[in-house]
Amino acid sequence: MVHPPEEQRVFREWKQQGPTSAAQARAMAEDFMAVVGYGDEKQREAVLLVVSELVTNALRHGRGVTAFRLSHDTRGLTVSVRDAEDRPPREQPLDPGRPGGFGMHLVRSLTGGVEVLRRPGGKSVRATVPRPCVGSRL
């Protein structure tokens, strides 16, 4: 009997020295994607947008980033941002007359969904940018 190969998961986690800005988090994600071999430009851009939005939300509404984790497996690249606020992110109604409030809509459209895990002392917000199918574009 032949068993399918185990799913390989590669991750990098920053707990004590997480990003203090969205720009720093994007640089960390760029380094991680270079290590795991993300060459698809559209997928790289999607990951960087998700990183920016989740980290910015944690800094602006979650009392700072307390942990930052990037992981890669056959499904795609998962971004997980932990902050010190226990309230889940709120998705604002889209209003072109109001600045901001579209970040979670953007994250959901790039990932298909956001998972919020309550933790002692805060929460983790996690989203996976799927790997493009062979022969398709993200």
CORPE-V627849 format. One record per helix or strand. SS is the DSSP state (alpha for helix, beta for strand). FROM is the first residue (numbers start at 1). LEN is the number of residues. Records with the same first field share a line. If there is no record, write none. Layout:
# CORPE-V627849
SS = FROM-LEN / FROM-LEN
This chain:
# CORPE-V627849
beta = 10-5 / 65-9 / 76-8 / 115-5 / 122-9
alpha = 22-15 / 41-21 / 103-9
